[in-house]
């Protein structure tokens, strides 16, 4: 039985970061909305209460029976979680005179405490709260404070509950709490007794075993995209059921230059049972004269489903549809505040499973993106696919601003290929999160030789990120940008100007549409 930590989510912006910090210690964890009933069986080693944008003094603030958790598992409460325990157990929480946000320094009151004994005194911590715990419940004791907070860390007194309870008024999961990792480690290993045996190898072995048991001799259909998520899902399923996995790779005419051919060759080398379907003409015909970004997405989604359904029906007696859904998508759909208003259409295939009477199987639904890559490496996935940058589901359609024509696709594919090849040759491709070229709906005057030109402008986009939720523009060397610009203008007929996008997310987004 796989040991795990449960994270009760009260809506904090940092909840996913808590999960990542736990998993960095090779301990599996799951994020559960606070309102959902949780089965705390023997596999659960501890429970973490997250922060929240709410104040515990608000009428609509999230609430739980904290005592019931204390009697079942060791608890670590962070920020809002710490305030909730104090309020519900008889302590006192008051509105801060000013919102406490930013750096502070930890001052130990109990120097040999099990949770913080590896931290140095005056260690930097990070606060983000509008309420302050001014009095502790009588069955708890102070462990540490800060210059501005009377309570930074507190714990349950010995013998008060079946398990140890710790509460922090700051965020150990963020980068700015410089020794936060030692708190996470102490909680997981010293207090919860975790083994830390959740590794890429153990995930692969366990997942393949579960897939074999679940699918047995059934046929499974999987739509491949050429990206790392669907490719790793395909390899896991292939290891489990072999030729009973039927993969379909649809060329929508909006892939990168030569991508359809190159990816098909890579898949064949992995021994996958893949059918390539070139539907590029169909997609481009249907997209003619459409400029609205959302309309583009809807057309591409509709055509993909039609093509995929037609090909899937040729596979007799299929019972399952596999998807490369990963954990951020799952969290988004079961958030504290209810399902998100919009879930990206290219993460799923609409109503196709129900329409075809297929059941869903999602081998990666509990992995973050970086964990998918680690699993892919364990499965010996080809480096060109394993390390591929995220690519939008609608492809180049949303990197061509305005209407789409075969000529615009050609121009963008050529420019994009030059940019990507230079990033790889210079060693920068593996240093950045995502890159691409955007074809702008403007033309500018230029001079080539003795002739005056009036042609297209493109923008280069390259960003640094860990998960795509936030991103900063990549500070590429000027010499590299100059080389890329020169090659694009000289080699791609139809472009005479290249600019570089230095916008961060937020306020901008990574893609332009």
NORMOBEL-V158777 format. One record per helix or strand of 2 or more residues. SS is the DSSP state (h for helix, s for strand). FROM is the first residue (numbers start at 1). LEN is the number of residues. If there is no record, write none. Layout:
ss->{SS & SS}
from->{FROM & FROM}
len->{LEN & LEN}
This chain:
ss->{s & h & s & s & h & s & h & s & s & s & s & s & h & h & s & h & s & h & s & h & h & s & h & h & h & s & h & h & h & h & h & s & s & s & h & s}
from->{4 & 15 & 28 & 44 & 66 & 74 & 80 & 92 & 124 & 140 & 153 & 165 & 180 & 200 & 219 & 228 & 245 & 259 & 274 & 280 & 293 & 318 & 327 & 345 & 352 & 359 & 369 & 383 & 395 & 406 & 429 & 434 & 451 & 471 & 478 & 495}
len->{6 & 9 & 6 & 6 & 5 & 5 & 9 & 17 & 12 & 7 & 4 & 4 & 12 & 16 & 6 & 17 & 7 & 11 & 5 & 7 & 20 & 5 & 7 & 3 & 5 & 3 & 10 & 4 & 4 & 21 & 3 & 15 & 14 & 3 & 14 & 6}
